[in-house]
Amino acid sequence: MAWAIGVLHMPLAEWQTLTPDEWQAVCRAWADHAEALQHDKWERMRLLATISVQPHVKGRITPATLLPLPWDTKARGKDETAPAPQPTKEEARARFAALVAGVG
């Protein structure tokens, strides 16, 4: 709740009306936005480095060849990391029950 109010500036009444699925969508959208901002910063730095280095190397270099970044392969459809499989509701409930039994 503190993150929703403090970081996202979401009114308390609005946060209280969200379902878990809606809250998950809000969090995912915020994370995607934050990741896009980080990618933008790295892309700018990579372009600046390429422009700075280009006069000192033979031939032509591209930003991707100078400094390959992890999301370059994802953009081409060569993502090495597969997403973790999502548990079913029954599996999630069983895991939660096991955690509660272990704590309690």
Secondary structure, DSSP 8 states (H G I E B T S, - for coil): -HHHHHTS---HHHHHH--HHHHHHHHHHHHHHHHHHHHHHHHHHHHHHHHHHGGGSSS---HHHHS--HHHHHHTT---S-------HHHHHHHHHHHHHHH-
